[in-house]
Amino acid sequence: MSSPVHTPPLVIATDEALLLISYLKAQNGPLMFYQSGGCCDGSAPMCYPDGEFWLGDRDVLLGEIGGCSFYISASQYEYWKHTQLIIDVAPGPGGSDFSLAGPNGERFITRSRLLEAVE
């Protein structure tokens, strides 16, 4: 008898990212994330007050981190669908003023790992 295949979440957050999310939620209320694939922000995860980013018909709900929905465009999903996105925090300002930042200028970054064939 074969064991069931465990599918890990496609997006997770580090403890540092979860702390920053909690802080930003306390300051701004409910939040949402969008995995950028644009020219200005590279592959930065963008954090917005919930509902302040207009989603397209083809955007994909990748999962949830810290109680916040995490979306990605359909074209970016095709590129990233074999990876697990790991949302982390880095010091310093991000590439734009679009995303919410931490109290000391921290920004969210995306790390990734390829999913194993059995995942």
PENOR-V859382 format. One record per residue. N is the residue number from 1. PHI is phi in degrees with one decimal (999 if undefined). D_CENTER is the distance of its C-alpha to the mean C-alpha in whole Angstrom. Layout:
n,phi,d_center
N,PHI,D_CENTER
N,PHI,D_CENTER
This chain:
n,phi,d_center
1,999,37
2,-84.1,33
3,-82.9,30
4,-65.0,27
5,-80.8,24
6,-93.6,21
7,-100.6,18
8,-72.6,15
9,-61.2,12
10,-80.1,10
11,-141.5,7
12,-135.4,8
13,-130.9,8
14,-73.1,11
15,-58.7,14
16,-64.3,13
17,-66.3,10
18,-63.5,11
19,-64.5,14
20,-65.9,13
21,-60.6,11
22,-59.6,14
23,-61.3,16
24,-65.5,14
25,-65.4,15
26,-64.7,18
27,-84.1,19
28,-122.5,17
29,83.8,17
30,-56.6,15
31,-123.6,11
32,-140.4,9
33,-122.0,5
34,-138.2,6
35,-76.8,6
36,-71.7,9
37,-132.7,12
38,-83.2,14
39,-71.8,17
40,-72.7,17
41,-114.9,13
42,58.3,13
43,-111.8,10
44,-78.5,8
45,-77.9,5
46,-99.6,7
47,-111.6,8
48,-131.7,11
49,-57.4,14
50,-54.2,13
51,89.6,15
52,-88.7,16
53,-117.3,14
54,-80.8,16
55,-83.3,14
56,-90.3,17
57,-61.9,19
58,-101.0,17
59,-65.6,13
60,-112.9,12
61,-79.1,10
62,-79.9,8
63,165.0,9
64,-141.6,8
65,-131.9,7
66,57.1,10
67,78.1,12
68,-118.0,9
69,-65.5,8
70,-127.0,5
71,-111.7,7
72,-149.2,8
73,-69.4,12
74,-59.8,15
75,-68.7,16
76,-68.1,12
77,-58.8,12
78,-58.4,16
79,-74.2,15
80,-98.4,12
81,-63.1,14
82,-99.6,15
83,-127.7,13
84,-104.5,10
85,-82.8,7
86,-118.7,7
87,-86.3,6
88,-131.4,9
89,-124.7,11
90,-132.8,14
91,-72.8,17
92,93.5,18
93,-71.0,17
94,-78.7,14
95,-79.1,16
96,-151.9,16
97,-97.3,17
98,-75.0,14
99,-90.9,12
100,-65.3,13
101,-122.1,14
102,-74.3,15
103,-64.7,19
104,-111.9,20
105,84.2,18
106,-62.4,15
107,-133.2,12
108,-83.2,8
109,-131.8,8
110,-110.7,7
111,-110.8,10
112,-151.4,11
113,-141.6,14
114,-69.3,16
115,-72.0,17
116,-71.9,20
117,-58.7,23
118,-78.3,24
119,-86.5,20
